[in-house]
Structures are given as structure tokens and as C-alpha cells.
Amino acid sequence: MGDEHIDQASRAMKAMSHPLRLKILCVLADQEVSVQDIVERVGTTQSNISQHLALMREKGVLRTRKDANRVYYRVGDQRTLDVVAMMRDVFCGF
């Protein structure tokens, strides 16, 4: 594994390490979810959720898609999906 892959993995792991961001990733799993639905399922303010989503998007953990006035988020790549799937099995409890 090259240094650039190690750096990318390190940035992604740091971005995912906050409890609220882990909860968001548990909600997303392998599906695309709107910001409004994430807010409802995670249970905090839209402003707070949006800040955490933006950070994970900036670090390459998440991708977005706009549809009219809604923004949808999904996990960015298969490797991260694999980590999220393993994390869900161990920690998310659903």
C-alpha cells in the first residue's frame, strides 16, 4: 500500500471517528439518504448534521447528489462501505 493510500485512509478514519459521524454512517450504510431523513433518524439539528456531513464530504468519505431542493448523501467508495458494513455489524446494533 502506497503512502498516498495510507494518507487517504488516515484522513477518512479521522473523519469517521466522531460519535455523531459514526451514527450518520450507521444510518447511511449502503444507501442514499436525504439530509432531512438523516436529521430525523440521528436526532439533532440540521445545522449540526450539515457541518458533519460537509466534513465527511470534504475528506472523501461521502458523496452527494442534488434532486430539486433535496440533497442526498451516500458513502463515497467501496472500501469505506466495507468498513461501514463491518462497523455496523459490530457497533450499530441494527
C-alpha positions as CSV (number, residue, x, y, z in Angstrom):
1,M,0.0,0.0,0.0
2,G,1.5,3.3,-1.1
3,D,1.9,6.4,1.2
4,E,-0.9,8.2,-0.6
5,H,-3.4,5.4,0.2
6,I,-2.2,5.4,3.8
7,D,-2.8,9.1,4.0
8,Q,-6.2,8.8,2.4
9,A,-7.2,6.0,4.8
10,S,-5.9,8.0,7.8
11,R,-8.0,11.1,6.7
12,A,-11.1,9.0,6.2
13,M,-10.7,7.3,9.6
14,K,-10.2,10.6,11.4
15,A,-13.3,12.0,9.6
16,M,-15.4,9.0,10.8
17,S,-14.1,8.9,14.4
18,H,-16.6,11.4,15.9
19,P,-19.6,9.7,17.6
20,L,-22.2,11.7,15.7
21,R,-20.4,11.0,12.4
22,L,-20.4,7.2,13.2
23,K,-24.1,7.4,13.9
24,I,-24.6,9.1,10.5
25,L,-22.7,6.4,8.8
26,C,-24.8,3.8,10.5
27,V,-27.9,5.5,9.1
28,L,-26.4,5.7,5.6
29,A,-24.9,2.2,5.4
30,D,-25.1,1.2,1.7
31,Q,-28.0,3.5,0.8
32,E,-28.5,7.1,-0.3
33,V,-30.3,9.2,2.3
34,S,-31.6,12.8,2.2
35,V,-30.3,15.3,4.8
36,Q,-33.8,15.6,6.2
37,D,-34.0,11.9,6.8
38,I,-30.6,11.8,8.4
39,V,-31.7,14.6,10.7
40,E,-34.8,12.7,11.7
41,R,-33.0,9.4,12.3
42,V,-30.0,10.8,14.1
43,G,-31.9,13.3,16.2
44,T,-30.0,16.6,16.3
45,T,-30.3,19.9,14.4
46,Q,-29.9,20.2,10.7
47,S,-27.2,22.7,11.1
48,N,-25.2,20.3,13.3
49,I,-25.8,17.4,10.8
50,S,-24.8,19.6,7.8
51,Q,-21.5,20.5,9.4
52,H,-20.6,16.9,10.0
53,L,-21.8,15.8,6.5
54,A,-19.7,18.6,4.9
55,L,-16.6,17.5,6.8
56,M,-17.0,13.9,5.7
57,R,-17.7,15.0,2.1
58,E,-14.5,17.2,2.2
59,K,-12.4,14.2,3.4
60,G,-13.8,12.0,0.6
61,V,-15.9,9.7,2.9
62,L,-19.3,10.8,1.5
63,R,-20.7,11.9,-1.9
64,T,-23.7,14.0,-2.7
65,R,-26.5,14.2,-5.2
66,K,-28.9,17.1,-5.6
67,D,-32.5,16.5,-6.6
68,A,-34.6,19.6,-6.8
69,N,-34.3,21.1,-3.3
70,R,-33.1,18.0,-1.5
71,V,-29.5,16.8,-1.1
72,Y,-28.8,13.1,-0.8
73,Y,-25.7,11.6,0.8
74,R,-24.1,8.2,0.3
75,V,-20.8,6.6,1.3
76,G,-18.1,7.5,-1.2
77,D,-16.4,4.3,-2.2
78,Q,-16.5,0.5,-1.8
79,R,-13.6,0.4,0.7
80,T,-15.4,2.8,3.0
81,L,-18.6,0.8,2.5
82,D,-16.8,-2.3,3.6
83,V,-15.6,-0.5,6.8
84,V,-19.0,0.8,7.5
85,A,-20.6,-2.6,7.0
86,M,-18.2,-4.1,9.4
87,M,-18.7,-1.3,11.9
88,R,-22.5,-1.7,11.7
89,D,-22.2,-5.4,12.4
90,V,-20.0,-4.7,15.5
91,F,-21.3,-1.4,16.9
92,C,-24.5,-0.1,15.4
93,G,-26.9,-2.6,16.9
94,F,-29.3,-2.9,14.0
